């Protein structure tokens, strides 16, 4: 693995390059960074030049100045700049959650750089019939973060978006993440990764969650882009907002969402299945 940095307006990006072949960019969302894709990238590096990176403000990609509310457009431009650095012609792109939103923005704004986009559960809350409810959920979890910190906010957000939470339950009833934290017998590198994710939550709630919850699908640009767009929903996340949004987004683009194994984090828990599905999608296009 080749570890590199790239100076972009307002930040310095950490990115990693594995393998050889057609370029495949993996874009993470939420509190994850490049390490969250290590398993999937390792399974694909024998066929592709796999590129992963930490999004600006997260982990090893510091902002130039103090934290501030994020813009989807800046994240899209970051992805475009990483692709320009790597070269290799139009790339395949896979994104999960907010990373899927960025991937679709990349296809809309820079279609010449993209061959195929696979968007796994983009959180387009604006597409949902109950969008006002999800706006209130975002406000609630930001309030929980301000009052009780990232653990309580993450637990509350996870409970509400999974459908397992009671909308009327007070925030203090949400179990903190430490109760289900990483196993203590993990190696030092993995424990360091979890520590970065924990720190990223302190950036996600005040500066990112509202931005990506308000993001919209650029239907006209995507329809005219010439980029192959594949929306994906998780088999185990049926009924959850990002699952529903994937199906609605696909309908808006004149297609149907595919169902892949696992839930919103299936790219990690079902990495082998995802690698097989991605290769099957990319191979007919020359990958």
N, C-alpha and C positions, 0 to 999 in steps of 0.2 A: 504494500500500500504506500502510495506517495502522498505525503501530507504537505499542503501548500496554504498560502494566505493570499488574499486579493484585497487591495484597497479599493473601496467603492465610496461614493459620496455619503459621508456621515457614519461610516463604519469600516471595519476590517473583517473580512470573512475568512473563516477557517473552512477549507474544503479538502476532500480526500479523493484520490483516484486509484482505482483497482482495475486490473485486467487489460484486455485489448479487444478491439472490434468496434462495431457501431456504438456511438455514445448513448448511454442510458443515464439520465439524471433522476435521482430519487430525492424528493422534496418532503421533508418532515413537517409535522404540524404540532400544535400544542406545546408541551414542555419538552419534547424530544429534541435530540440533535443527531448528528451524523451517525453516532454510535448506535442509535436505535435501529438503523438499517444494516448493521454489520452482518447479521445472519443472512438476510436476503441478498445483500451485495456479494457476499462470499459465494452464494449459490449461482450467481449470474456472471461472475467475473471471468469465467472460462469462455464466454461468448460475446461479452460486451465490455466496453470501457465504462465502468460504473463510477459515477460521480455522486458523492454525497457531501452535504455541507451543513454547518450550523447557521441557522437564520440569524440575521442581525439582532443584536441585543441579547442573544442566548448563548450560553456556554462559552465557547472560545472565539466568538465573533462579537467583540465589544463595539459599542457605539463610540463615536468620537467625543460626544458630550454627555450630559446627564440623560437619564431615561425620559422618554416622551411618548405620547400616543403614536402608534404605528399607522402607516398607510400601506394598503395592499399594493398600490402602485410601486412603492419603493421595493417591496419584497419581490415583485415581478421583475423589476429592473435588475435586482441582484441576481436572480436566476439567469436572466439574459446575459449578464456580464460574466458569470461563471461559465456558461456555455461558450461564449466568445473566447475565453481564455483556453478552454480545453480544445476547441476546434473540432474538426472531424465531420462537418456537415450537419444537416438536420438531425436532431436527436429524438430518441424516444424519451418520454417523461412519465414518471409515476409519482403521484402525490397522494398523501393521506391527510384527511381532515383539512386544516388550514393549508397544508401543502397541496391538497387537491385544488383548493381555491386559487392558489398561486399558479399551479400548473395550467389551469384553464385561462387565467389571465395572461400567461405567457403565450399560449396559443392565439389568444385574441389580439394581443399587442405586438407580438413578434412571430408571426406564423412562419416566416422564412427559416426560423431556427428549429422548428418542431416538425417531426414526422408523425408521431402518435402521442396522444395524451391518454393515460389511464387515471381517472379521477376517482379515488376510493373515498366515498362518504364525505363529499365537501359539505361543510355546515352552512348551506345557504338558507338560514332561518327566514330570510325575506321571502322565499318561495312558498313557505308553508301556510296553509289556510289559517292556522292559529299563530301567525307571526307575532301579534301583540303579546301573547302569552310568553313567547320565548324572549321578547325584548324585556319583559318584566323579570324573567329568570336571570338574564344577564345582569340586570341591575341588582337583583338580590344577591347573586354570588359576589359581585364587586363589593356590596355592603358587608357581606360576611367576611370577605378578605380584609376590609378595612378594620373591622371590629375584632376578628378572631384569628386572622392570619391565613396563610396559604393552605395548610392542611385541612382546616375546616371548610374553606372555600372549595377546594378540590373535591372533598367528600360530598359536599352539598351539590355541586355541579354534576358530579358523576351520578348521584342518586336521582336527581331530577331528569337528566338526559337519558338515563337508562330506563326510566319508568318505574323504578323501585322506590322512589322517595315519595313522601307525603307532602303535597304542596303546602299544607298548613303547619307542618312540623317546624318548630323553632330551630334556628341554625345550630344551637348548641347540641342538638341531638345527633348531628352528623358526626360519624366516627372519624377521628383524626387518622391521617395516612400512616402514622407510625404503627398503628395496630396491625396493619397489613403490609408493613415495609419489606424491603428486600431481605432475603435470608442472610443470616450472619456468617454463613460459611462460604460466601462468594469471594472470588479473588479480588485483589486490590483494584484492578482496572475497572471491574464491574461496579464495585462499591463507589469508586470515583465517579462513574457515569451516573449512578443514582443520585449522588450528591449534586451533580450539575443539574439534573432534572428538578431536584427539589428547589434549587436556587432559581431555576428558570420560572417556576411557578410564581415567584415574587415579581417577575416581569410580565408574565402572561395575564394575570388578573387585572392589574391597573392599566396596562398599556396595550394589550393585544385583543383580549376577548371581545370587547365592544366593536373593534375594527372589523374583525372577521365575521362577527354575527350580523353586521350591517352590509356585508359584501353582496353584490348583485351579480347575476349571470348575464354576461354580454352576449345575448343570443345572436344578434345580427352579425357581430364580428366573428363569432365562432362558426356560424353557418357559412360565412363567406371565406373562411380562413384556408380551406383546403386541407386542414389538419384532421386526421382521423381521431375522433373523440369517443372514448369508451367510459361510460359511467358504471361504477361498481358499488354494490351494497353488500353488507355482510349478512351471511346466513343466520348468524346468532344475534343480530341487532335489529331484527324486524320490529317496527313500531317506534323506534327511536328517531329523533329528529333528523340526524344526518343520514340515516337510512332512507327516510321518507324523502328528504331533499334530493338524494341521488336519483330516485325514481322520477321525481317531478322535473329535475333538470334534464334528464334523458328525454322525457316527453316533450319538453320545450324545444329540444334540439332535433326532434323527429326520429328518435331512436328509443331503445328500451335498455334499462339498466341490467347488467349482469349480476348474478348472485354468486359470491365467492365464499369459501369457508371462513369461519371465525366471525368475530365481531368487529368493532371499530378499530381494534388493534390487531386485526388478523394478519397484517404483514409481518408481525413478529411471532405470534403464536402458531401461525400456519405458513411459515416462510417457504417450506418446500412446495406446498400447493400454489402459493403465489408465484414462485419462480417458474413453475410449470405453466401456469396460465399466462404469465407475461411473455414467456418465450413463444408460446403458441400464437399469441397476438402479434408479436413483432416479426416472427420468422417470415410470414407471407409477404411482408413489406420490405424484405431484404435484410432483416436482422439475422 
